[in-house]
């Protein structure tokens, strides 16, 4: 590789996306985020997992955090570094009881809410919350082809 150039595997890059807090804005921002991720080295399996988890996180931010109010703002940061894709979605809402979503108790009813959180956790390598639940951090580890011996 020419001197002065670095591959995606050697450096971290990031971008911030800001958009209105209504559900109608989700598709356009999701597509912009996914284009950025695809352009920066995600493989097909990673793209699919990130797409589904991102969709769920954006929908939660719009519907629960912003109450589908276009006047409110959702922020999404994407950082791509040598080890992972990290997405942080933040809304201005009051958050939720994060501890209530960590139960493994099958008797907990997730028919109304909570299935999306389980879905995100199953697709991503790490899902964590800050700001009382109004910020979610999604992390998907990069998997590089192993060198043959």
N, C-alpha and C positions, 0 to 999 in steps of 0.2 A: 504494500500500500504506500502511496507517495507520502513523504514526510509532511506533517502538518494536517493530515486528514485522520479522522478517527471514525471507526465504525460505531454503530449503535451499541454493540457489545462493550465498548470501551468508555462510554460516557453516559451521563444522565441528561435527559432532555425533559422539559415539562411545558405544559400549556394550561391556561385557565380559560374556562368557558363560563359565561354568565348569561342567564336567560330568565324570562318571565316565569312566575310560579304557577302557571296553569298547565293542564294536561295536553293542550293543543301544541305547546312548545316542545314537548318531549321528543317527538320523532326527529325534528331538525337537529336538535342538539345531540341526540344519540348518534345520528349519522355523522355529524362532525367529529365527535369523540372517536367513533369507530374508524373513521378515515385516518385520523391521526395515529391510532393504535396500529392499524394495518400498514401504514406507511413506515412504521418504525419497528418492524420485525416480529409481529405476532404470527404464530402459525395458525392453521385453520381451527384446530381444537381450542386453542387459547381464545381466538376470536369469538367462537360460539359461546364459550363459558362467560367471557367478559360481557358480550352483548346481552345475554339473558340477565346476568346479575346487575348490569348497568340499567337496563330497562326497569327492573324491579326497584332499584334504589331511586331512580328519577321519578317513578310513579309514586313511591312513598313520599318523597319530598314535595311533589306537587299536591297530592291529595291530602296528606296528613299534615305536613309542615306548613304549606302555604294555603291550605283550604281551597285549592284550585283558583287562587286569586292572582290574576295577571299583574297586579300592581306590586306584588311581592317578588323577591328575587331568589333564585337558586344559583349556587356557585358550584362548579365542578372543576377540580384540579386533577390533571393527569401527569404522573411522573413515570418515565420509563428509564430504568437504569440497567446495569448489567445483570442484575439478578431477578428483577420483577417488573410487572406493570402495577402501578398503584393509582387508584382512583379515590378521590375524596369528594363526597357530595354533601353539601351543607345547605340547610334551609333555615328560615328565620323562626320556625315554630318552637313550641315549648318542649319538644322532645317526647319521650315516652319512658316507661319503666323498662330499662334494658335488662335488668335481672329477671323479669318475668318471661323474657324470650329465651332464656338459657336452660329452661327446664327440659328434661328428657322424659318427663312424665307423659305417657300416652293418653292419660285421661284429660289432659289439657285440651280444650276445644280450640282448634285453629281454623274453624270453618269461616269465621268472620275476618280474622286478622292473624298474621303470624306465619302463614305458609310461605310468603315471599322471603322472610328472613331465613327460614330453613332452606329454601331454594338457594339463596345467595351463599349461605354457609356450605352447601354441598358442592357448589361450582367453583368457589374461590378457595385459595389456600389460607387466607386469613380475612375475617370480617370483624371489625371492632367499631365501637361507638364512642363518641366524645360529645361534649356539650349537652349532656343529659339526653342523648339520643337524637339530637338535631343534626349531627354530623356522623356519617358512616364512612369508614375507610375500608376499601376493598383491595385485596392484594392477590395477584396471580403470579406465581413463580414462573420464570422463563425456563423452558426445557430445551437445551441445545443438543444437537446430535452428538453422541459420544464418539471420540476419536477411536478408530480401529487400531488394534495392536498388531 
